Amino acid sequence: MTQTPMPPAPAGTDQAPPLLGRLGIPQSLSYGYLGLLIFMTGVGIEAGYLSPYLEGLGIAASSVAMIFTVYGITGAVAAWFSGALSDLWGPRKVMWLGLITFAVTHVFFLTVAIPSKSYGLLLLAYALRGLAFPLFAYAFLVWIAAVAPQRQMGSAMGWFWSAFSAGMPTLGSLGASLLIPVIGEYSTLWFALGIVVIGGLLPLLLVREPTGSSRLAPPGESPMAGLVGSLTILYRNPRVGAGAAVRMFNTASQFGFMVMLPVWFVHSVGLSNEQWLRLVAVMFGTNIFTNLLFGVIGDRIGWRTTVAYCGGIGCTLSTLVLYYVPSAVGSSYLLCLLVAVFYGATLSGYVPLSALMTAIAPRHKGQAMAALNLGAGASTFLGPLTVSLFLGPLGVGGVTWIFAAYHAVSAVLTLFLKTTTPAGPAPGLLPEPALAAASPKGL
């Protein structure tokens, strides 16, 4: 996948009307953002309660953590493939593959694995489910990278992550809190499938932007060379490898917290299940605004600076606060909400990383995005794996310190993600002419 510049969209396709242009949304992809929001809402309905629900079926807590870990491993593979296959087939076809995979595997999960209450079948079914949403969501991220104007890349990525996190787990958890008391936990999982299908079909049927339907890699490149190239760039350009590691640490705590915090907040802190689900909705509802905010801030003060300090250092502090404040004050719901908002806001500090990766490897954007997607997928198993390995010996507090350390390491790694520019106005942010001319060099 040696990608020389992305094929430009036809004239006018990414020229947004005044309002959308100011917001940083490519007009040609506007239905894609809306569809992603709905799709991820369906995916996120289960996020706040599936862990205790599976324990209620008789599955041990450590085994539940392993189910989520394996789900994350297959998700990491799918996330990498989403970038690699988007280069070879075009993002639209990969999104179709993700939607169909979700529908088939979710039905298998609900009709075979859950009724059986078999750990082996649950593990298999949920592992297969892990292949689905990364193919859809991260292929759309590649589509954005191919179409969005470079000067607004941070804002365009910010809108992607706002839609992503507004759906999973914000609106998803809020929807679950409203649906479960009425139709029950199992029926709520069926309801989620309908939401996913609606959200998936919306961009696939309504987005007409032609770049996403075309191969992004050079015409003569073989599929095998493309797939291999999306991995070898991790060491061919060490900054891309470091960026993938930063992305892995970015949301490891989020996915780990979704495994261990539902039980901890209900049984140890004293919240009700509905209160916990609404706390999750507020926590990541914050992202709707702060993802946009940090996308704009990154375009202004520098992508690298924003990721390192607002994301890495900010999350190092907020993960610890998320544990220690509820531990100290118990079920004081207002304080629990405040620290949840703090954590959700600092997660947004990583938003400009997507834009930074395209500037690090401007001649290999598809490969850089495949590496970023691989890191995103890896976070979905690193978090649950950390919980599975260390929750028993260290407890919730000890695992929280490990997550804080992940964020601290990500801040240090980000400082190495320098783009090639003589004397830029802000660390990590190239002036527009330099962005087009920059070529990857060593660290």
N, C-alpha and C positions, 0 to 999 in steps of 0.2 A: 504494500500500500504506500508506495512513494507518491504522495500526493503533492503535485504542483498546484498552482492556485485552484481553489474551488471554482467550478464553472459558474460564471456570473448569471444571475437571474435576468430575464429579459427586461428591457428598459421599462421602468415604471412599476415592476412587480413589488419592489421593496420600498417604494416611495410612499410613506404613510401620509394620511391626511394630517393637518396641523395638530390636532389633539393627540392622536396616536403617535405621531412623530415626536412630539415633546415628551411623551411618556416613555419612549424607547421601544415601542412594540412595532415590529414589521407588519404592516397592514396585510400583506399576503399570507401571513401565518396566524392572523387573529383568531380564527376558528380553532386552530391548533391549541392555542393557550386555553381557550374555553373547554375544549374537549379533554385536555390534560387535567384540568381542575376536576371535571366530573369523573373521569376515569380513576384518578387517584382518590377521590372521595369514596368510590366503591371499594377500592383496594384497602383503604384505611379504616373501613367500618369495623373490621375485626381487630385492629391494632391494640385497642385499649382493653380488650377483654378475652382474647383468644387464649392467652396463657393460663389464667385461672379457669377458663372453661374446660381446657384440656385436662387440667388437674382434677376438675370435677368428674371427668370420665374415668378417673382412677389411674392416670399417668403420673408418675413421680415428678417432682419439681425439676430434678436434674435431667430427667428424660425429656421433659418439655423444653428445657433450655437446649438440649441437643437437637430436638426437632427444628427449633429456630436456627440453630447453627448450620445444620445441613441445608436448610432453606436458603440461608445466606451464601453458602458455598455455591449452590447452583445459580443463585442470583448474581454472584460475582462473575461466573462464567458467561451468563447471559448478558450482563452489562458490557463485558468486553466484546462479545459477539455483536452487540448492537452497534458499536462503532465500526468494527471491522466489516460487518455485512452491509452496513449503510454505505460504506465506501464502494462495495462491490455491486450491490443491487439497487441502491437508493434507499433513503430513510422510509419512504412510504411502504415499500414491500416489507420491511422489517417490522414496522408498526402493525401491519396486518398479521404478520406471524405472531407477534406478541399478544394481540387481542384474541386470536383463535386459540392459542395455547392456553391463555387464561381460562377461557370458557370451558374447554375440554377438561383441563386438570382440576378446575374448581368443582365441576359436576362430579368427577371421580372422588374428590375429597369429601363431598357432602353425601354422596349416595353409597359409597363403599367404605371409606376409611373411618369416618366418624361413627356410623352405625356399628361397625365391627368392634370398636374400642380397642383395637389391636395396635400396640406401639409400633410394630413393624410396618403395618399398612399406613398408619398416620405419618410415619417418617418418610415412607416412599411417596405418598400422595403430596405431602407438603413440599418435599424436595422438588418434585415435578412442577408444582405451582411456582416455585422460585424462579423458574425459567421465564415466566410470563411478563410481569410488569416492567422489568428492566429493558426488555426488547422494545416495548412500546414507548416508554418514557424517554429513555436515553437515545433512541433513534431520533426522536423529535428534537432532543438537545443538539445532535449533530446537524439536523436540518437548520436549526437556528444559527449555528456557527457558520453554515454555508451561505446564509442569506442576509443576516443582520449587518448593517453598516459597521465598520470597525470602530468608528467614533462613539457608537452607542452600544458596543458589544456588552459592556458591563451591565447596562440597564436592561438589555434584552435578556441576558442571563438571569438578572434579578427577577424579571417577570416570570421566567420559567420556574425558578425555585419558589417563588410566591405561589404559583398555581400548584406546584408539586406538594408543598407543605400545607397549603390551605386545604388540600384534599386529604392527604395522609400525613398525620392523623387528625388534623383539626376538624374539618367538617365531618370526616368519617366517624370520629369519636363522639362528636355532638349528635350525629344521626343515630349512632348506636345507643346513646343514653336515652333518646326519645323512643326508639323502636323496641328495645328489649322489654321494657315494662308492658308493652302492648301485644307484641307478637312472639316474644321469647327469643332466646339466644340463637337457636338453630335456624328458625325462620328468618332471622335478621341476616344470617349468612347467605340465604337464598336471595333476599332483597338486594344484597350487595352485588350479586352477579348481574342483575338487571341494570344497576347504575353503571357498572363497568362497561357493559355492552353499549349503552347509550353514549357514554363519554368516548368510547373508542371509535364508534362509527361517525361521530360528529366531524372530526378533522379528516378522516379518511374519505368521506364523501363530499365534504364542502370545501376543503382547501384545494385551490387550483394551482398553486405555485409550482412551476414545472421542475425546478431544480431537485426537489425531493423525490421525483419519479425517475430520476436519471442516475446512472452510475457516477460516483464522485471521483473514483480512482482513474488514473490515465488509461486510455483505451487498450493499450497493449499489455497491461500488467496482468499476470496470471492470478487466479484466486489464492493459490497457495502462497505466492510471494506476498500478496497483500495481507493475508492472515499472519504470516511470520513477521512481516514488517511492523505490524501493530504491537508485537511483543518486543522485538529487538530495539525499538525506539526507546525502551525503558533504560537500556544501557548505552545505546548509540548517542543519546542526548541525556546525560544524567539528570539534568534539571527536570526533564519530563518524568523520569522515575521518581525524583523527589516530590514533584507535584502530585503524582499518583498516590504516594505515601501520605501526603498531607490530606488528600481527599479521603483516604481510608480512615485516618484518625478523626476526621471532621465529624462524621455521624456515627462512629462506633459507640459512643456513649448513648446516643439516642436509641439505637436498636437494642443495646444492652439494657437500658432503663425500661424499655417496653416489656422486657421479659421479667425483671425482678421488682420493679417499682409498683405494679398493680397490687400484688400481694402485700408488699411492705406498707404502702400507704393505707390500705384497708385494714390489715390485721395489726400493724404496729403503731401507725400514726393515728388511726381511728376514723378515717373518712369512710363514707358509704361508697358503694360501687358507682352510684350515679355521680357523686361528688368527684370521684377520681376521674371518671370519663369527661366530665366538664372541665376539670383542671387540665387534662390533656388538650382539650379543645382550645382552652385559653392559652396554654403554653405555646402551642404551635400556630394558633391564630395570630399571635404576635408576629410570626414570620410573614404574614401577608403584607404587613407594612414595613417591617424591618428589612426583609429581603430587597424590597424596592429601594429603601433608604440606603442600604449599604452598596447596592449596585450603583446608585448615583454618586455616593461618597467615593467609591472606588474609581469612578471615571474622573473625579475631581482631584483627589489627593494622592492617588496611586493605588493600583490593585494590590501590590505586594504589601504595602504598609497597612492597608485595611485588613487583609487576611491575617497577617502576623499578629497585630495588636488587638484589633476588634474581635477577630475570630479566635486565634490561638490563645492569647493571654486572657481574653474575656471569658472563654469557655473553661479555662483552667480554674478560674475563680467561681464561675456560676455553677459548675458541677458540684463543687464542695458545698456551696451555699444551699443548693437544692437538697442535699442530705442533712446538713447540720441544723438548719433553721427548723424544719419540721421535727427533727429529733428533739430539739430544745423546747418548742412551743406546743407540740402535740397537734391536736386537730383544730387549731386556729385557722379557719379556712382562708381568711383574708391574707394572712402572712404566707400560707402555702401558695396561694395564687400569685402573690408578688414575686416570690422566688422562682416560680414556674415561668413567669413572664421574663425575668432576668435571664434565665437559661435559654428560653426560646429566642430572645433578642440576640444574644451573643452567638448562637449558632449561625445567624445570618451574616456574621462578619466574614464567613468563608465564601460568600456569594461571588466576589470578583475572581475567585480562583479559576473559574471556567474561562473567563476572558484572558486571564494571565497565561493560561496554557496555550491559547492560540497565538499569543505574542511570543512565547518562548520558542515555538516551532512553527513559524508562519508558512514554511514550505511544506509542512506535513501536518496540516490541521486535522485531517481525518485520523491520522495515527495518534496525534496528541489527545484528541477527544476519546479515542478508544482506550488510551491509557488512563485518562481521567475517569471514564466509565468503569474501567476495571477496579480502580480505587474505590469508587462509589459502591460497587457491588461487594468488594471485599469488606467494607464496613458493615454490611448486613450480616456477615458471619463472625467478624472479629468481636463485635459487641456481645452477641449471645454466647460465643465461645468463651470469652472472658468470664462471663457470669457462670457458665457451666463448670469451668475449672476452679474458680476462686470463691464462689459464693459460699460453699460449704466451709472451707478453712478460714476465710477472712470476714465473712458476713457482708452485709450491704455497705457498711462504711468502708471496709477494705477495698471492695470492688470500685467504689466511687473514687477512691484515691488513685486507683489504676487508670480509670478514665480521665481523671485530671492530668495524670502524667502523660497520657496520649496527647492531650491538647497542648501541653507544654512542649512536647517534642515537635508537634506540628508547627508551632510558632518558630522554633529554631530552624527547622527545615525550610520554612517559607523565606527566611532571610537569604537563602542561597538561590532563590528563583529570580535571578536578575536577567532582564532582557538586555539585548545588545544595543546600547545607545551611548553616545559620547558623554553627554552631561544633561540628563533629563531633568525636568522641572520637579518631578516628584518620584521617589523611589518606586520602582515597579511599574511606572506608567510612561510609555513612550509617547513623544509627540507624534501626531498623525502621519507625517511623511516618513518618520523612522519606522513606524509600525509596518508600513508596506515594504520597506527595504530590509528590515532586520533578518538576519539569518542565524540559525542556532550555532553556538560555539560551546566550548566547555564551560564548566562551572567557574 
